[in-house]
Amino acid sequence: MNRTAIALALYLALSMPAFAGTWKYEFVQNDGHVVTYVEDGKTIFYIGCGRGFALHARYPGTPKTEGDATIQIASGKDRMTFKGEFEEPVQVTDPVPSNFATTFVQTYLGYSKRDPRVFGKAWNAQKARVLDMLDSHSPITISAGKDSYQLPAIDAGDDWHKKLDVCKF
């Protein structure tokens, strides 16, 4: 390897953000198909589809303990805005022990749980867009106002996208 190639490899290694967490796909009883990003033992990002559909994320900046919240998620060439609510971090023991450091939640892609459009054609198209954005093989940026943080591209196995895409009510 010549000096230029070594210098380029070193530059790329040092300029890429270091990520301390890991992505994981699993099937969880009652939650269904779930993809999480866990850092230092705390769940920072969660998306699950089974009997329902939920997106939880650590809110960028200083979260409130309750009320309406909005975040943007960007990855690859797409960006989406999610309107949800603040939630307090919680540690759960059942069905799978998890320490949620998430402070933002949106369920059913912003629809009411009982909305007949949930799991319908337009809703599934919106879900597909979310999953395609998250599966862009690019880092994921979560932002609110001037605050943001970045997660690495999802590396949770080859079929996580397909499993979340086919989940039904």
OpenMM code with the backbone's topology and positions (N, CA, C; nanometers):
from openmm import Vec3, app, unit

residues = "MET ASN ARG THR ALA ILE ALA LEU ALA LEU TYR LEU ALA LEU SER MET PRO ALA PHE ALA GLY THR TRP LYS TYR GLU PHE VAL GLN ASN ASP GLY HIS VAL VAL THR TYR VAL GLU ASP GLY LYS THR ILE PHE TYR ILE GLY CYS GLY ARG GLY PHE ALA LEU HIS ALA ARG TYR PRO GLY THR PRO LYS THR GLU GLY ASP ALA THR ILE GLN ILE ALA SER GLY LYS ASP ARG MET THR PHE LYS GLY GLU PHE GLU GLU PRO VAL GLN VAL THR ASP PRO VAL PRO SER ASN PHE ALA THR THR PHE VAL GLN THR TYR LEU GLY TYR SER LYS ARG ASP PRO ARG VAL PHE GLY LYS ALA TRP ASN ALA GLN LYS ALA ARG VAL LEU ASP MET LEU ASP SER HIS SER PRO ILE THR ILE SER ALA GLY LYS ASP SER TYR GLN LEU PRO ALA ILE ASP ALA GLY ASP ASP TRP HIS LYS LYS LEU ASP VAL CYS LYS PHE".split()
positions = [
    Vec3(0.0863, -0.1178, 0.0000),
    Vec3(0.0000, 0.0000, 0.0000),
    Vec3(0.0904, 0.1235, 0.0000),
    Vec3(0.0607, 0.2193, -0.0894),
    Vec3(0.1450, 0.3377, -0.0946),
    Vec3(0.1055, 0.4399, 0.0121),
    Vec3(0.1874, 0.5423, 0.0294),
    Vec3(0.1644, 0.6426, 0.1342),
    Vec3(0.0321, 0.7171, 0.1167),
    Vec3(-0.0050, 0.7434, -0.0062),
    Vec3(-0.1309, 0.8145, -0.0312),
    Vec3(-0.2501, 0.7308, 0.0144),
    Vec3(-0.2478, 0.6030, -0.0174),
    Vec3(-0.3570, 0.5145, 0.0237),
    Vec3(-0.3630, 0.5016, 0.1757),
    Vec3(-0.2466, 0.4921, 0.2399),
    Vec3(-0.2425, 0.4839, 0.3857),
    Vec3(-0.2958, 0.6123, 0.4474),
    Vec3(-0.2547, 0.7258, 0.3934),
    Vec3(-0.3019, 0.8549, 0.4444),
    Vec3(-0.4526, 0.8689, 0.4264),
    Vec3(-0.5054, 0.8263, 0.3117),
    Vec3(-0.6486, 0.8337, 0.2861),
    Vec3(-0.7250, 0.7421, 0.3822),
    Vec3(-0.6769, 0.6210, 0.4018),
    Vec3(-0.7431, 0.5278, 0.4944),
    Vec3(-0.7419, 0.5832, 0.6367),
    Vec3(-0.6309, 0.6414, 0.6789),
    Vec3(-0.6212, 0.7005, 0.8118),
    Vec3(-0.7152, 0.8193, 0.8256),
    Vec3(-0.7211, 0.9039, 0.7228),
    Vec3(-0.8118, 1.0189, 0.7243),
    Vec3(-0.9571, 0.9729, 0.7365),
    Vec3(-0.9959, 0.8745, 0.6577),
    Vec3(-1.1335, 0.8246, 0.6625),
    Vec3(-1.1649, 0.7631, 0.7980),
    Vec3(-1.0723, 0.6882, 0.8532),
    Vec3(-1.0964, 0.6258, 0.9839),
    Vec3(-1.1119, 0.7307, 1.0928),
    Vec3(-1.0337, 0.8362, 1.0876),
    Vec3(-1.0406, 0.9394, 1.1903),
    Vec3(-1.1559, 1.0364, 1.1702),
    Vec3(-1.2035, 1.0520, 1.0471),
    Vec3(-1.3113, 1.1472, 1.0205),
    Vec3(-1.4497, 1.0863, 1.0388),
    Vec3(-1.4585, 0.9540, 1.0422),
    Vec3(-1.5873, 0.8881, 1.0626),
    Vec3(-1.6225, 0.8952, 1.2105),
    Vec3(-1.7488, 0.9236, 1.2439),
    Vec3(-1.7847, 0.9273, 1.3854),
    Vec3(-1.7737, 0.7885, 1.4485),
    Vec3(-1.7280, 0.7849, 1.5707),
    Vec3(-1.7186, 0.6584, 1.6432),
    Vec3(-1.8521, 0.6319, 1.7125),
    Vec3(-1.9018, 0.5125, 1.6980),
    Vec3(-2.0286, 0.4761, 1.7593),
    Vec3(-2.0029, 0.3680, 1.8628),
    Vec3(-2.0628, 0.3852, 1.9781),
    Vec3(-2.0388, 0.2927, 2.0881),
    Vec3(-2.1493, 0.1889, 2.1035),
    Vec3(-2.2571, 0.2028, 2.0299),
    Vec3(-2.3720, 0.1147, 2.0495),
    Vec3(-2.3819, 0.0056, 1.9451),
    Vec3(-2.4925, -0.0713, 1.9564),
    Vec3(-2.5171, -0.1797, 1.8621),
    Vec3(-2.6647, -0.1840, 1.8227),
    Vec3(-2.6876, -0.2232, 1.6995),
    Vec3(-2.8224, -0.2464, 1.6496),
    Vec3(-2.8597, -0.3913, 1.6748),
    Vec3(-2.9881, -0.4144, 1.6992),
    Vec3(-3.0340, -0.5513, 1.7220),
    Vec3(-3.1763, -0.5662, 1.6693),
    Vec3(-3.1997, -0.6757, 1.5983),
    Vec3(-3.3359, -0.7142, 1.5593),
    Vec3(-3.3759, -0.8313, 1.6487),
    Vec3(-3.5026, -0.8314, 1.6931),
    Vec3(-3.5552, -0.9467, 1.7650),
    Vec3(-3.7070, -0.9482, 1.7541),
    Vec3(-3.7619, -1.0662, 1.7769),
    Vec3(-3.9063, -1.0793, 1.7865),
    Vec3(-3.9383, -1.0845, 1.9350),
    Vec3(-4.0216, -0.9910, 1.9816),
    Vec3(-4.0560, -0.9801, 2.1232),
    Vec3(-4.2046, -1.0092, 2.1393),
    Vec3(-4.2362, -1.1011, 2.2286),
    Vec3(-4.3763, -1.1326, 2.2558),
    Vec3(-4.4526, -1.0044, 2.2888),
    Vec3(-4.5672, -0.9826, 2.2323),
    Vec3(-4.6544, -0.8650, 2.2471),
    Vec3(-4.6076, -0.7434, 2.1680),
    Vec3(-4.4778, -0.7259, 2.1471),
    Vec3(-4.4293, -0.6114, 2.0697),
    Vec3(-4.4127, -0.6457, 1.9226),
    Vec3(-4.3855, -0.7709, 1.8921),
    Vec3(-4.3671, -0.8130, 1.7537),
    Vec3(-4.2230, -0.7961, 1.7097),
    Vec3(-4.2054, -0.7523, 1.5861),
    Vec3(-4.0734, -0.7344, 1.5270),
    Vec3(-4.0167, -0.6013, 1.5748),
    Vec3(-3.8966, -0.6044, 1.6310),
    Vec3(-3.8391, -0.4878, 1.6960),
    Vec3(-3.6940, -0.4695, 1.6516),
    Vec3(-3.6578, -0.3455, 1.6218),
    Vec3(-3.5190, -0.3094, 1.5958),
    Vec3(-3.4818, -0.2019, 1.6970),
    Vec3(-3.3709, -0.2241, 1.7676),
    Vec3(-3.3266, -0.1289, 1.8689),
    Vec3(-3.1807, -0.0915, 1.8469),
    Vec3(-3.1471, 0.0273, 1.8932),
    Vec3(-3.0078, 0.0693, 1.9038),
    Vec3(-2.9818, 0.0910, 2.0515),
    Vec3(-2.8873, 0.0151, 2.1063),
    Vec3(-2.8559, 0.0203, 2.2492),
    Vec3(-2.7132, 0.0705, 2.2659),
    Vec3(-2.6998, 0.1686, 2.3547),
    Vec3(-2.5698, 0.2279, 2.3824),
    Vec3(-2.5501, 0.2329, 2.5337),
    Vec3(-2.4413, 0.1785, 2.5818),
    Vec3(-2.4123, 0.1741, 2.7258),
    Vec3(-2.5287, 0.1126, 2.8050),
    Vec3(-2.5898, 0.0091, 2.7499),
    Vec3(-2.6984, -0.0602, 2.8183),
    Vec3(-2.8325, 0.0102, 2.8134),
    Vec3(-2.8424, 0.1208, 2.7389),
    Vec3(-2.9676, 0.1962, 2.7310),
    Vec3(-3.0183, 0.2001, 2.5874),
    Vec3(-3.1488, 0.1750, 2.5735),
    Vec3(-3.2109, 0.1804, 2.4420),
    Vec3(-3.2274, 0.3265, 2.4015),
    Vec3(-3.1618, 0.3636, 2.2926),
    Vec3(-3.1628, 0.5008, 2.2410),
    Vec3(-3.2669, 0.5161, 2.1305),
    Vec3(-3.2880, 0.4087, 2.0553),
    Vec3(-3.3797, 0.4102, 1.9408),
    Vec3(-3.4512, 0.2755, 1.9372),
    Vec3(-3.5821, 0.2808, 1.9086),
    Vec3(-3.6640, 0.1605, 1.9045),
    Vec3(-3.7700, 0.1802, 1.7977),
    Vec3(-3.7845, 0.0808, 1.7115),
    Vec3(-3.8978, 0.0790, 1.6188),
    Vec3(-3.9523, -0.0631, 1.6211),
    Vec3(-4.0826, -0.0732, 1.6414),
    Vec3(-4.1433, -0.2045, 1.6526),
    Vec3(-4.2779, -0.2102, 1.5846),
    Vec3(-4.3059, -0.3258, 1.5254),
    Vec3(-4.4330, -0.3451, 1.4583),
    Vec3(-4.4817, -0.4866, 1.4877),
    Vec3(-4.5987, -0.4936, 1.5485),
    Vec3(-4.6609, -0.6212, 1.5811),
    Vec3(-4.8090, -0.5976, 1.5948),
    Vec3(-4.8575, -0.6020, 1.7183),
    Vec3(-4.9981, -0.5678, 1.7427),
    Vec3(-5.0187, -0.4182, 1.7233),
    Vec3(-4.9152, -0.3424, 1.7285),
    Vec3(-4.9184, -0.1979, 1.7080),
    Vec3(-4.7921, -0.1558, 1.6360),
    Vec3(-4.7707, -0.0259, 1.6267),
    Vec3(-4.6505, 0.0265, 1.5619),
    Vec3(-4.6010, 0.1412, 1.6473),
    Vec3(-4.4730, 0.1390, 1.6833),
    Vec3(-4.4203, 0.2441, 1.7702),
    Vec3(-4.2787, 0.2810, 1.7308),
    Vec3(-4.2499, 0.4081, 1.7452),
    Vec3(-4.1167, 0.4628, 1.7248),
    Vec3(-4.0809, 0.5386, 1.8526),
    Vec3(-3.9711, 0.5003, 1.9152),
    Vec3(-3.9202, 0.5681, 2.0341),
    Vec3(-3.7781, 0.6129, 2.0018),
    Vec3(-3.7410, 0.7323, 2.0437),
    Vec3(-3.6053, 0.7815, 2.0223),
    Vec3(-3.5657, 0.8743, 2.1361),
    Vec3(-3.4367, 0.8790, 2.1614),
    Vec3(-3.3874, 0.9787, 2.2564),
    Vec3(-3.4048, 1.1149, 2.1891),
    Vec3(-3.4697, 1.2064, 2.2589),
    Vec3(-3.4953, 1.3395, 2.2037),
    Vec3(-3.3648, 1.4181, 2.2023),
    Vec3(-3.3317, 1.4814, 2.0895),
    Vec3(-3.2118, 1.5654, 2.0861),
    Vec3(-3.2341, 1.6908, 2.1710),
    Vec3(-3.1361, 1.7338, 2.2420),
    Vec3(-3.1538, 1.8521, 2.3265),
    Vec3(-3.2172, 1.8146, 2.4585),
    Vec3(-3.2788, 1.9121, 2.5220),
    Vec3(-3.3390, 1.8918, 2.6529),
    Vec3(-3.4861, 1.8551, 2.6380),
    Vec3(-3.5223, 1.7329, 2.6752),
    Vec3(-3.6626, 1.6921, 2.6614),
    Vec3(-3.7469, 1.7443, 2.7773),
    Vec3(-3.8756, 1.7563, 2.7523),
    Vec3(-3.9713, 1.7830, 2.8595),
    Vec3(-4.0162, 1.6479, 2.9144),
    Vec3(-4.0928, 1.6500, 3.0207),
    Vec3(-4.1411, 1.5227, 3.0761),
    Vec3(-4.2749, 1.4817, 3.0166),
    Vec3(-4.3464, 1.5765, 2.9535),
    Vec3(-4.4729, 1.5438, 2.8879),
    Vec3(-4.5050, 1.6524, 2.7865),
    Vec3(-4.6054, 1.6254, 2.7026),
    Vec3(-4.6472, 1.7212, 2.6011),
    Vec3(-4.6085, 1.6777, 2.4614),
    Vec3(-4.6479, 1.7581, 2.3642),
    Vec3(-4.6205, 1.7284, 2.2236),
    Vec3(-4.4734, 1.7521, 2.1907),
    Vec3(-4.4227, 1.6714, 2.0977),
    Vec3(-4.2832, 1.6822, 2.0548),
    Vec3(-4.2744, 1.6493, 1.9066),
    Vec3(-4.1745, 1.7036, 1.8422),
    Vec3(-4.1506, 1.6769, 1.7009),
    Vec3(-4.0019, 1.6508, 1.6804),
    Vec3(-3.9704, 1.5473, 1.6037),
    Vec3(-3.8321, 1.5216, 1.5642),
    Vec3(-3.8277, 1.5009, 1.4133),
    Vec3(-3.7086, 1.5150, 1.3582),
    Vec3(-3.6855, 1.4794, 1.2194),
    Vec3(-3.5830, 1.3672, 1.2177),
    Vec3(-3.6050, 1.2727, 1.1297),
    Vec3(-3.5096, 1.1648, 1.1098),
    Vec3(-3.4661, 1.1711, 0.9642),
    Vec3(-3.3342, 1.1694, 0.9437),
    Vec3(-3.2790, 1.1756, 0.8083),
    Vec3(-3.1767, 1.0648, 0.7914),
    Vec3(-3.1774, 1.0046, 0.6743),
    Vec3(-3.0806, 0.9023, 0.6402),
    Vec3(-3.0768, 0.8898, 0.4897),
    Vec3(-2.9585, 0.8803, 0.4357),
    Vec3(-2.9471, 0.8733, 0.2906),
    Vec3(-2.9992, 1.0004, 0.2290),
    Vec3(-3.0923, 0.9887, 0.1370),
    Vec3(-3.1464, 1.1059, 0.0672),
    Vec3(-3.2848, 1.1447, 0.1169),
    Vec3(-3.3327, 1.0841, 0.2245),
    Vec3(-3.4683, 1.1113, 0.2704),
    Vec3(-3.4659, 1.1686, 0.4112),
    Vec3(-3.5682, 1.2451, 0.4420),
    Vec3(-3.5868, 1.3069, 0.5735),
    Vec3(-3.7362, 1.3070, 0.6009),
    Vec3(-3.7719, 1.2691, 0.7244),
    Vec3(-3.9136, 1.2674, 0.7618),
    Vec3(-3.9310, 1.3347, 0.8973),
    Vec3(-4.0459, 1.3995, 0.9128),
    Vec3(-4.0815, 1.4630, 1.0393),
    Vec3(-4.1823, 1.3753, 1.1107),
    Vec3(-4.1606, 1.3573, 1.2407),
    Vec3(-4.2472, 1.2740, 1.3231),
    Vec3(-4.3013, 1.3580, 1.4376),
    Vec3(-4.4337, 1.3666, 1.4448),
    Vec3(-4.4988, 1.4374, 1.5543),
    Vec3(-4.5454, 1.3336, 1.6544),
    Vec3(-4.5040, 1.3524, 1.7788),
    Vec3(-4.5386, 1.2574, 1.8831),
    Vec3(-4.5477, 1.3276, 2.0162),
    Vec3(-4.5007, 1.2602, 2.1175),
    Vec3(-4.5084, 1.3126, 2.2530),
    Vec3(-4.3787, 1.2852, 2.3271),
    Vec3(-4.3541, 1.3672, 2.4294),
    Vec3(-4.2441, 1.3374, 2.5193),
    Vec3(-4.2850, 1.2212, 2.6083),
    Vec3(-4.1894, 1.1409, 2.6465),
    Vec3(-4.2117, 1.0329, 2.7409),
    Vec3(-4.0942, 1.0313, 2.8376),
    Vec3(-4.1185, 0.9838, 2.9556),
    Vec3(-4.0095, 0.9723, 3.0520),
    Vec3(-3.9376, 0.8402, 3.0309),
    Vec3(-3.8053, 0.8385, 3.0457),
    Vec3(-3.7318, 0.7124, 3.0346),
    Vec3(-3.7864, 0.6107, 3.1344),
    Vec3(-3.7837, 0.4844, 3.0948),
    Vec3(-3.8406, 0.3796, 3.1801),
    Vec3(-3.7565, 0.2533, 3.1675),
    Vec3(-3.7490, 0.1796, 3.2747),
    Vec3(-3.6838, 0.0500, 3.2721),
    Vec3(-3.7921, -0.0562, 3.2819),
    Vec3(-3.7931, -0.1489, 3.1865),
    Vec3(-3.8943, -0.2551, 3.1854),
    Vec3(-3.8268, -0.3905, 3.2088),
    Vec3(-3.9019, -0.4818, 3.2657),
    Vec3(-3.8481, -0.6157, 3.2908),
    Vec3(-3.9167, -0.7225, 3.2079),
    Vec3(-4.0361, -0.6924, 3.1557),
    Vec3(-4.1146, -0.7927, 3.0857),
    Vec3(-4.1707, -0.7337, 2.9572),
    Vec3(-4.1696, -0.7977, 2.8450),
    Vec3(-4.1261, -0.9349, 2.8222),
    Vec3(-3.9741, -0.9470, 2.8065),
    Vec3(-3.9053, -0.8371, 2.7711),
    Vec3(-3.7604, -0.8384, 2.7573),
    Vec3(-3.7051, -0.7233, 2.8420),
    Vec3(-3.6110, -0.7508, 2.9316),
    Vec3(-3.5547, -0.6424, 3.0119),
    Vec3(-3.4900, -0.5366, 2.9225),
    Vec3(-3.5303, -0.4109, 2.9418),
    Vec3(-3.4764, -0.3001, 2.8627),
    Vec3(-3.4731, -0.1752, 2.9485),
    Vec3(-3.3692, -0.0977, 2.9296),
    Vec3(-3.3560, 0.0305, 2.9965),
    Vec3(-3.3735, 0.1375, 2.8892),
    Vec3(-3.4956, 0.1912, 2.8776),
    Vec3(-3.5254, 0.2880, 2.7726),
    Vec3(-3.4778, 0.4271, 2.8115),
    Vec3(-3.3848, 0.4799, 2.7341),
    Vec3(-3.3400, 0.6179, 2.7512),
    Vec3(-3.4129, 0.7070, 2.6513),
    Vec3(-3.5183, 0.6525, 2.5918),
    Vec3(-3.5935, 0.7285, 2.4919),
    Vec3(-3.6822, 0.8313, 2.5623),
    Vec3(-3.6978, 0.9459, 2.4981),
    Vec3(-3.7792, 1.0537, 2.5553),
    Vec3(-3.8785, 1.1081, 2.4535),
    Vec3(-3.8884, 1.0435, 2.3383),
    Vec3(-3.9843, 1.0781, 2.2336),
    Vec3(-4.0543, 0.9500, 2.1918),
    Vec3(-4.1858, 0.9582, 2.1708),
    Vec3(-4.2604, 0.8426, 2.1225),
    Vec3(-4.3640, 0.8879, 2.0200),
    Vec3(-4.3767, 0.8091, 1.9151),
    Vec3(-4.4868, 0.8261, 1.8204),
    Vec3(-4.5416, 0.6863, 1.7919),
    Vec3(-4.6719, 0.6724, 1.8020),
    Vec3(-4.7331, 0.5432, 1.7730),
    Vec3(-4.8177, 0.5533, 1.6463),
    Vec3(-4.8284, 0.4431, 1.5772),
    Vec3(-4.9137, 0.4300, 1.4581),
    Vec3(-4.8872, 0.5379, 1.3531),
    Vec3(-4.7602, 0.5831, 1.3452),
    Vec3(-4.7194, 0.6849, 1.2467),
    Vec3(-4.8046, 0.8113, 1.2562),
    Vec3(-4.8461, 0.8442, 1.3773),
    Vec3(-4.9225, 0.9665, 1.4006),
    Vec3(-5.0731, 0.9498, 1.3907),
    Vec3(-5.1194, 0.8323, 1.3530),
    Vec3(-5.2627, 0.8050, 1.3458),
    Vec3(-5.3133, 0.7628, 1.4830),
    Vec3(-5.4400, 0.7757, 1.5061),
    Vec3(-5.5021, 0.7226, 1.6263),
    Vec3(-5.5013, 0.5704, 1.6183),
    Vec3(-5.4860, 0.5049, 1.7316),
    Vec3(-5.4816, 0.3590, 1.7355),
    Vec3(-5.6041, 0.2956, 1.6695),
    Vec3(-5.7189, 0.3560, 1.6852),
    Vec3(-5.8436, 0.2990, 1.6328),
    Vec3(-5.8814, 0.3521, 1.4940),
    Vec3(-5.7949, 0.4307, 1.4340),
    Vec3(-5.8211, 0.4847, 1.3003),
    Vec3(-5.8277, 0.3684, 1.2013),
    Vec3(-5.9355, 0.3563, 1.1238),
    Vec3(-5.9477, 0.2437, 1.0307),
    Vec3(-5.8414, 0.2452, 0.9199),
    Vec3(-5.7726, 0.3580, 0.9021),
    Vec3(-5.6674, 0.3647, 0.8000),
    Vec3(-5.5370, 0.2976, 0.8442),
    Vec3(-5.5222, 0.2747, 0.9771),
    Vec3(-5.4015, 0.2089, 1.0266),
    Vec3(-5.3933, 0.0692, 0.9654),
    Vec3(-5.2778, 0.0368, 0.9126),
    Vec3(-5.2487, -0.0872, 0.8413),
    Vec3(-5.3205, -0.0937, 0.7063),
    Vec3(-5.3745, 0.0196, 0.6592),
    Vec3(-5.4340, 0.0278, 0.5261),
    Vec3(-5.3280, 0.0630, 0.4220),
    Vec3(-5.3734, 0.0852, 0.2984),
    Vec3(-5.2824, 0.1075, 0.1860),
    Vec3(-5.1932, 0.2310, 0.2057),
    Vec3(-5.2506, 0.3454, 0.2378),
    Vec3(-5.1714, 0.4684, 0.2551),
    Vec3(-5.0808, 0.4574, 0.3776),
    Vec3(-5.1326, 0.3977, 0.4859),
    Vec3(-5.0534, 0.3819, 0.6068),
    Vec3(-4.9331, 0.2920, 0.5790),
    Vec3(-4.9565, 0.1814, 0.5082),
    Vec3(-4.8460, 0.0911, 0.4750),
    Vec3(-4.7439, 0.1563, 0.3826),
    Vec3(-4.7889, 0.2451, 0.2947),
    Vec3(-4.6953, 0.3191, 0.2086),
    Vec3(-4.6071, 0.4104, 0.2935),
    Vec3(-4.6661, 0.4742, 0.3939),
    Vec3(-4.5886, 0.5605, 0.4838),
    Vec3(-4.4902, 0.4762, 0.5655),
    Vec3(-4.5347, 0.3609, 0.6136),
    Vec3(-4.4460, 0.2706, 0.6881),
    Vec3(-4.3306, 0.2252, 0.5993),
    Vec3(-4.3593, 0.1930, 0.4743),
    Vec3(-4.2551, 0.1499, 0.3809),
    Vec3(-4.1530, 0.2619, 0.3600),
    Vec3(-4.1996, 0.3858, 0.3525),
    Vec3(-4.1071, 0.4988, 0.3357),
    Vec3(-4.0145, 0.5113, 0.4574),
    Vec3(-4.0713, 0.4965, 0.5781),
    Vec3(-3.9901, 0.5022, 0.7002),
    Vec3(-3.8839, 0.3933, 0.6976),
    Vec3(-3.9252, 0.2707, 0.6686),
    Vec3(-3.8311, 0.1591, 0.6686),
    Vec3(-3.7259, 0.1733, 0.5594),
    Vec3(-3.7653, 0.2209, 0.4403),
    Vec3(-3.6681, 0.2435, 0.3330),
    Vec3(-3.5657, 0.3490, 0.3751),
    Vec3(-3.6129, 0.4552, 0.4399),
    Vec3(-3.5215, 0.5600, 0.4849),
    Vec3(-3.4225, 0.5023, 0.5866),
    Vec3(-3.4737, 0.4259, 0.6831),
    Vec3(-3.3866, 0.3689, 0.7849),
    Vec3(-3.2916, 0.2640, 0.7278),
    Vec3(-3.3299, 0.2004, 0.6177),
    Vec3(-3.2485, 0.0959, 0.5558),
    Vec3(-3.1671, 0.1484, 0.4375),
    Vec3(-3.1277, 0.2747, 0.4439),
    Vec3(-3.0525, 0.3354, 0.3335),
    Vec3(-2.9034, 0.3051, 0.3410),
    Vec3(-2.8605, 0.2310, 0.4426),
    Vec3(-2.7199, 0.1973, 0.4635),
    Vec3(-2.6356, 0.3216, 0.4886),
    Vec3(-2.6994, 0.4250, 0.5414),
    Vec3(-2.6329, 0.5510, 0.5748),
    Vec3(-2.6550, 0.5802, 0.7230),
    Vec3(-2.5678, 0.6611, 0.7821),
    Vec3(-2.5934, 0.7026, 0.9205),
    Vec3(-2.7301, 0.7696, 0.9317),
    Vec3(-2.7875, 0.7614, 1.0498),
    Vec3(-2.9205, 0.8158, 1.0763),
    Vec3(-2.9054, 0.9367, 1.1678),
    Vec3(-2.9565, 1.0501, 1.1236),
    Vec3(-2.9502, 1.1716, 1.2032),
    Vec3(-3.0877, 1.1997, 1.2613),
    Vec3(-3.0918, 1.2217, 1.3911),
    Vec3(-3.2164, 1.2552, 1.4600),
    Vec3(-3.1995, 1.3971, 1.5116),
    Vec3(-3.2934, 1.4852, 1.4727),
    Vec3(-3.2785, 1.6260, 1.5091),
    Vec3(-3.4104, 1.6860, 1.5541),
    Vec3(-3.3951, 1.7936, 1.6300),
    Vec3(-3.5074, 1.8765, 1.6743),
    Vec3(-3.4508, 2.0160, 1.6921),
    Vec3(-3.4984, 2.1084, 1.6094),
    Vec3(-3.4433, 2.2436, 1.6157),
    Vec3(-3.2952, 2.2416, 1.5817),
    Vec3(-3.2138, 2.3042, 1.6663),
    Vec3(-3.0688, 2.3117, 1.6437),
    Vec3(-2.9945, 2.1899, 1.6963),
    Vec3(-3.0628, 2.1037, 1.7705),
    Vec3(-2.9973, 1.9897, 1.8331),
    Vec3(-3.0122, 1.8642, 1.7486),
    Vec3(-2.9080, 1.7831, 1.7475),
    Vec3(-2.9142, 1.6578, 1.6725),
    Vec3(-2.8095, 1.5607, 1.7249),
    Vec3(-2.8274, 1.4356, 1.6885),
    Vec3(-2.7254, 1.3338, 1.7116),
    Vec3(-2.7346, 1.2340, 1.5981),
    Vec3(-2.6312, 1.1517, 1.5862),
    Vec3(-2.6257, 1.0592, 1.4746),
    Vec3(-2.6064, 0.9165, 1.5257),
    Vec3(-2.6752, 0.8246, 1.4611),
    Vec3(-2.6602, 0.6816, 1.4861),
    Vec3(-2.5979, 0.6196, 1.3621),
    Vec3(-2.5252, 0.5092, 1.3769),
    Vec3(-2.4710, 0.4445, 1.2577),
    Vec3(-2.5824, 0.3827, 1.1741),
    Vec3(-2.5497, 0.3492, 1.0515),
    Vec3(-2.6450, 0.2778, 0.9661),
    Vec3(-2.6882, 0.1504, 1.0369),
    Vec3(-2.8136, 0.1129, 1.0172),
    Vec3(-2.8655, -0.0070, 1.0841),
    Vec3(-2.7932, -0.1311, 1.0332),
    Vec3(-2.7405, -0.2051, 1.1279),
    Vec3(-2.6723, -0.3307, 1.1009),
    Vec3(-2.7329, -0.4344, 1.1948),
    Vec3(-2.8546, -0.4774, 1.1624),
    Vec3(-2.9285, -0.5692, 1.2503),
    Vec3(-2.9663, -0.6973, 1.1769),
    Vec3(-2.8823, -0.7393, 1.0847),
    Vec3(-2.9125, -0.8585, 1.0066),
    Vec3(-2.9743, -0.8219, 0.8730),
    Vec3(-2.9803, -0.9196, 0.7859),
    Vec3(-3.0253, -0.8951, 0.6492),
    Vec3(-3.1760, -0.8819, 0.6328),
    Vec3(-3.2553, -0.9363, 0.7251),
    Vec3(-3.3987, -0.9420, 0.6999),
    Vec3(-3.4840, -0.8583, 0.7948),
    Vec3(-3.4236, -0.7693, 0.8751),
    Vec3(-3.5035, -0.6891, 0.9690),
    Vec3(-3.6063, -0.6052, 0.8944),
    Vec3(-3.5669, -0.5464, 0.7816),
    Vec3(-3.6567, -0.4591, 0.7054),
    Vec3(-3.7780, -0.5374, 0.6579),
    Vec3(-3.7552, -0.6523, 0.6000),
    Vec3(-3.8646, -0.7357, 0.5483),
    Vec3(-3.9616, -0.7757, 0.6608),
    Vec3(-3.9065, -0.8107, 0.7771),
    Vec3(-3.9911, -0.8543, 0.8884),
    Vec3(-4.0770, -0.7407, 0.9434),
    Vec3(-4.0220, -0.6201, 0.9517),
    Vec3(-4.1024, -0.5064, 0.9971),
    Vec3(-4.2009, -0.4633, 0.8898),
    Vec3(-4.1653, -0.4826, 0.7637),
    Vec3(-4.2513, -0.4401, 0.6539),
    Vec3(-4.3775, -0.5260, 0.6427),
    Vec3(-4.3681, -0.6542, 0.6780),
    Vec3(-4.4835, -0.7425, 0.6599),
    Vec3(-4.5700, -0.7559, 0.7853),
    Vec3(-4.5304, -0.6934, 0.8957),
    Vec3(-4.6119, -0.7077, 1.0172),
    Vec3(-4.7496, -0.6473, 0.9940),
    Vec3(-4.8481, -0.7111, 1.0507),
    Vec3(-4.9871, -0.6683, 1.0352),
    Vec3(-5.0554, -0.6671, 1.1696),
    Vec3(-5.1642, -0.5957, 1.1780),
    Vec3(-5.2431, -0.5849, 1.3014),
    Vec3(-5.3100, -0.7154, 1.3314),
] * unit.nanometer
topology = app.Topology()
chain = topology.addChain("A")
for resn in residues:
    res = topology.addResidue(resn, chain)
    for name in ("N", "CA", "C"):
        topology.addAtom(name, app.Element.getBySymbol(name[0]), res)
